[in-house]
Amino acid sequence: MKKKFQSTSLIFVLGIFIFLIYLVFQLRAFIIPPKLEIYQPKAEAVLTSPLTVEGVTSPDSIIQINQDLIVKPDNSGYFITSIPFSLGENQIEISATNRFGRINNKRIPITLVSQ
């Protein structure tokens, strides 16, 4: 009887431990903004239009470029798009918003020389 009680207690404690790990993981996604890595363009780059924007974020995020173009990443979080820009110095603002409304922003200054 005592061994059965010990094994039941061990299973109960293990279940609570697994639940707490799951809870911490879910809270982390709620508190921390999504990752946002931009592969291209690089800051201060001199490029031509149309401009290719490529990067990675969390798969459940929505990417917004210059507050008007919306891009949905694939299942691995990868995204790529081409957008036209005017000649001269420009600044690209890229934001990733996760399902909890947390936002991660990147600003990349570039120069466009021809189309």
Secondary structure, 3 states (H helix, E strand, C coil): CHHHHHHHHHHHHHHHHHHHHHHHHHHHHHHCCCCEEEEECCCCEEEECCEEEEEEECCCCEEEECCCEEECCCCCCEEEEEECCCCEEEEEEEEEECCCCCEEEEEEEEEEEEC
